[in-house]
Amino acid sequence: MLVDGNKIAKALEEKLATELLFSSPKKVCFVVFGGSTATEQFVKMKSSVAESVGISVDVKKYPDVKTTDNAVKTLRILCEKDYNGIVVQLPITQGVDTQQVLDAISPLKDIDILGSVAKESYAKGKMDSTPPVAQAVYEILEAHDISLKGKKIVIAGLGRLVGEPVHLMLKRINVPHDVVDIKTSEKEKLSLFKKADIIISGMGVPHSIKLNMIKEGAVLIDAGTSELAGKLLGDIDPECEKVASIMTPVPGGVGPITIVSLLRNLL
């Protein structure tokens, strides 16, 4: 069965809009260094959802910022303004150090939880907010009454945007899991996938998880996106839906829920 991420997201949007009515006004700033058509689309989607729930939005574009120092200085100036959250849309200009730029965001305004200080605070249980993709995974499992207890869970990829945040969330709630990354041998990877009750993928390698690599009834959460000939593709081959108990499509699965989860971190 395919997960309807848009339906889950819509219910969460309505809940967030209600919560914001009882909160002080919120303002978010989306920052673009460099940019591409895909970047523009993602910022537009996030801005649209934010405005629909009553959050004020600023979009700042810096096509001419081409050094790490300039990007860091730009963010420090933005952090002094009255924004409740600041989000740098990735990827950024080639040659600019992404982590240094993310670390320039004040931890109190880092609603993406991608800066080192914010990540460490989350990992140590010192903050209530959850990394947006990790929260989206949680919401999907909850919407389908899937318990993590006693399940063999595999995270495919340990990247900044998907694998690492989900890994931190599972560690924080003491849920055992395995991680497959570039260091994992092909034999071990195939063995882990075949035994997995739940696979959460963020590798960014289109359709790399095939039907013959998974077991009947597996839960497949695909948060890995890549662009091929202008089309957005996930890590998991759509054929896998035939044996999966549930599977998230790309697009329309994890993405919409991640946006609402990001904005919820403003509360």
C-alpha positions as CSV (number, residue, x, y, z in Angstrom):
1,M,0.0,0.0,0.0
2,L,1.3,3.4,-0.9
3,V,1.4,6.0,1.9
4,D,-0.5,9.2,1.1
5,G,2.0,11.8,2.5
6,N,-0.1,14.7,1.3
7,K,-3.1,13.5,3.4
8,I,-1.0,13.1,6.5
9,A,0.6,16.5,5.9
10,K,-2.8,18.2,5.5
11,A,-4.0,16.8,8.9
12,L,-0.7,18.0,10.5
13,E,-1.1,21.4,8.8
14,E,-4.6,21.9,10.2
15,K,-3.3,21.0,13.7
16,L,-0.4,23.4,13.4
17,A,-2.6,26.2,12.2
18,T,-4.7,25.8,15.3
19,E,-1.7,25.7,17.6
20,L,-0.4,28.9,16.0
21,L,-3.6,30.7,16.8
22,F,-2.7,30.4,20.5
23,S,1.0,31.3,20.0
24,S,2.8,34.6,19.4
25,P,3.2,35.4,15.6
26,K,6.0,33.4,14.0
27,K,8.3,34.5,11.2
28,V,10.6,32.3,9.2
29,C,13.4,33.2,6.7
30,F,14.4,30.9,3.9
31,V,17.9,31.6,2.6
32,V,19.2,30.6,-0.8
33,F,22.9,30.7,-1.7
34,G,23.4,30.0,-5.4
35,G,20.2,28.2,-6.4
36,S,18.7,26.1,-9.1
37,T,15.2,25.4,-10.5
38,A,14.8,22.6,-7.9
39,T,15.9,24.9,-5.1
40,E,13.4,27.5,-6.2
41,Q,10.7,24.9,-6.2
42,F,11.5,23.6,-2.7
43,V,11.6,27.1,-1.2
44,K,8.3,27.9,-3.0
45,M,6.6,24.8,-1.5
46,K,7.9,25.5,2.0
47,S,6.8,29.1,1.8
48,S,3.4,28.2,0.6
49,V,2.7,25.8,3.5
50,A,4.1,28.3,6.0
51,E,1.8,31.1,4.7
52,S,-1.2,28.8,4.6
53,V,-0.9,28.1,8.4
54,G,-0.3,31.7,9.3
55,I,3.5,32.0,9.4
56,S,5.2,35.1,8.0
57,V,7.8,34.3,5.4
58,D,10.9,36.1,4.0
59,V,12.9,34.6,1.2
60,K,16.5,35.9,0.9
61,K,18.5,35.0,-2.2
62,Y,22.2,35.6,-2.5
63,P,23.3,34.4,-6.0
64,D,26.6,36.4,-5.7
65,V,27.8,35.0,-2.3
66,K,30.5,32.6,-3.4
67,T,32.7,32.2,-0.3
68,T,32.2,30.5,3.1
69,D,33.1,33.7,5.0
70,N,30.6,35.8,3.2
71,A,27.8,33.3,3.6
72,V,28.6,33.0,7.4
73,K,28.6,36.8,7.7
74,T,25.3,37.0,5.9
75,L,23.7,34.5,8.2
76,R,25.0,36.2,11.3
77,I,23.4,39.4,10.3
78,L,20.1,37.6,9.5
79,C,20.2,35.9,13.0
80,E,20.1,39.4,14.6
81,K,16.8,40.1,13.0
82,D,13.4,39.1,14.4
83,Y,13.0,35.7,12.7
84,N,11.9,32.8,14.8
85,G,13.5,30.4,12.4
86,I,16.1,30.5,9.7
87,V,16.4,27.8,7.1
88,V,19.3,27.5,4.5
89,Q,18.0,25.7,1.5
90,L,20.5,23.0,0.4
91,P,22.5,22.4,-1.7
92,I,24.4,25.7,-1.6
93,T,26.9,27.3,-3.9
94,Q,29.7,24.9,-4.8
95,G,32.9,25.6,-3.0
96,V,31.1,27.0,0.1
97,D,31.5,24.9,3.3
98,T,28.0,23.7,4.0
99,Q,28.5,22.7,7.6
100,Q,30.2,26.0,8.5
101,V,27.3,27.9,7.0
102,L,24.7,25.7,8.9
103,D,26.7,26.3,12.1
104,A,26.4,30.0,11.6
105,I,22.6,29.8,12.3
106,S,21.8,30.5,16.0
107,P,20.8,27.2,17.6
108,L,17.6,28.9,18.9
109,K,16.6,29.6,15.2
110,D,17.9,26.4,13.7
111,I,14.5,24.7,13.0
112,D,16.1,22.3,10.5
113,I,18.4,21.1,13.4
114,L,21.4,20.8,11.0
115,G,23.9,23.0,12.8
116,S,26.4,21.1,15.0
117,V,25.2,22.7,18.3
118,A,21.5,22.0,17.6
119,K,22.2,18.4,16.6
120,E,24.2,17.8,19.7
121,S,21.5,19.3,21.9
122,Y,18.9,17.1,20.2
123,A,21.1,14.0,20.6
124,K,21.6,14.6,24.3
125,G,17.9,15.1,24.9
126,K,18.3,18.8,25.7
127,M,15.7,20.1,23.1
128,D,12.1,19.2,22.4
129,S,12.2,19.9,18.7
130,T,12.9,16.9,16.3
131,P,14.8,17.0,13.0
132,P,12.1,17.4,10.4
133,V,12.8,14.2,8.3
134,A,13.0,12.1,11.5
135,Q,9.7,13.6,12.7
136,A,8.1,12.8,9.3
137,V,9.2,9.2,9.6
138,Y,7.7,9.0,13.1
139,E,4.4,10.5,11.8
140,I,4.2,8.0,9.0
141,L,4.7,5.0,11.3
142,E,2.2,6.5,13.8
143,A,-0.4,7.1,11.1
144,H,-0.2,3.4,10.1
145,D,-0.1,2.1,13.7
146,I,3.4,0.6,13.2
147,S,5.3,-0.1,16.4
148,L,9.1,-0.1,16.4
149,K,9.3,-2.6,19.3
150,G,11.1,-5.8,18.4
151,K,11.5,-4.8,14.7
152,K,14.6,-5.2,12.6
153,I,15.2,-1.6,11.4
154,V,17.7,-0.6,8.7
155,I,18.7,3.0,7.9
156,A,20.1,3.1,4.4
157,G,22.6,6.0,4.1
158,L,23.9,8.2,6.9
159,G,23.8,11.6,5.1
160,R,23.2,15.0,6.7
161,L,19.5,15.3,5.6
162,V,18.0,11.9,6.2
163,G,20.1,9.1,7.7
164,E,21.9,11.0,10.4
165,P,18.7,12.7,11.8
166,V,16.8,9.4,11.8
167,H,19.7,7.6,13.4
168,L,19.8,10.3,16.1
169,M,16.1,10.0,16.7
170,L,16.2,6.2,17.1
171,K,19.2,6.4,19.4
172,R,17.5,9.0,21.5
173,I,14.4,6.8,22.0
174,N,16.7,3.7,22.5
175,V,15.5,1.8,19.4
176,P,18.1,-0.7,18.1
177,H,18.8,-0.4,14.4
178,D,21.5,-1.1,11.8
179,V,23.0,1.5,9.4
180,V,24.0,0.7,5.8
181,D,26.4,3.2,4.3
182,I,29.3,3.3,1.8
183,K,31.5,1.3,4.2
184,T,29.0,-1.6,4.3
185,S,29.9,-4.5,2.1
186,E,27.5,-5.5,-0.7
187,K,27.0,-8.9,1.0
188,E,26.2,-7.4,4.4
189,K,23.9,-4.7,2.9
190,L,21.8,-7.3,1.0
191,S,21.6,-9.5,4.1
192,L,20.4,-6.6,6.3
193,F,17.9,-5.4,3.7
194,K,16.5,-9.0,3.3
195,K,15.9,-9.4,7.1
196,A,14.6,-5.9,7.7
197,D,11.0,-5.3,8.9
198,I,11.5,-1.5,8.3
199,I,13.8,0.2,5.8
200,I,14.3,4.0,6.0
201,S,16.3,5.1,3.0
202,G,18.1,8.3,2.3
203,M,20.9,7.3,0.0
204,G,20.0,9.5,-3.0
205,V,20.7,6.6,-5.4
206,P,17.6,6.2,-7.7
207,H,15.8,2.9,-7.5
208,S,18.8,1.1,-5.9
209,I,16.6,-1.0,-3.6
210,K,15.0,-3.6,-5.7
211,L,12.1,-6.1,-5.2
212,N,14.4,-9.1,-4.7
213,M,16.3,-7.3,-1.9
214,I,13.4,-7.0,0.5
215,K,11.1,-9.4,2.4
216,E,7.4,-9.8,2.2
217,G,5.5,-7.3,4.4
218,A,8.4,-4.9,4.9
219,V,7.7,-1.3,5.7
220,L,9.6,1.0,3.2
221,I,10.1,4.6,3.9
222,D,11.8,6.4,1.0
223,A,13.3,9.7,1.9
224,G,16.1,9.6,-0.7
225,T,15.4,11.9,-3.7
226,S,17.5,12.4,-6.8
227,E,16.7,14.1,-10.1
228,L,17.0,12.2,-13.4
229,A,16.0,13.9,-16.6
230,G,13.9,16.5,-14.7
231,K,12.0,13.8,-12.8
232,L,12.2,13.2,-9.0
233,L,13.1,9.6,-8.1
234,G,13.4,7.8,-4.8
235,D,15.9,5.1,-3.6
236,I,13.3,2.3,-3.7
237,D,12.1,0.8,-6.9
238,P,8.3,1.3,-7.3
239,E,8.1,-2.5,-8.0
240,C,8.7,-3.0,-4.3
241,E,5.2,-1.9,-3.5
242,K,4.1,-5.4,-4.6
243,V,5.4,-7.0,-1.4
244,A,5.7,-4.1,1.0
245,S,3.0,-3.7,3.7
246,I,3.4,0.1,3.2
247,M,5.7,2.2,1.0
248,T,6.1,5.9,0.6
249,P,6.1,7.2,-2.9
250,V,8.5,9.8,-4.3
251,P,7.3,12.5,-4.6
252,G,4.2,12.7,-2.3
253,G,5.5,10.6,0.6
254,V,8.0,11.8,3.2
255,G,8.4,15.3,1.6
256,P,5.1,17.1,2.4
257,I,5.2,15.8,6.0
258,T,8.8,17.0,6.4
259,I,7.8,20.5,5.5
260,V,5.1,20.7,8.2
261,S,7.5,19.1,10.7
262,L,10.1,21.8,9.9
263,L,7.5,24.6,10.6
264,R,6.3,22.9,13.8
265,N,9.7,23.5,15.2
266,L,8.9,27.2,15.3
267,L,6.6,26.5,18.3
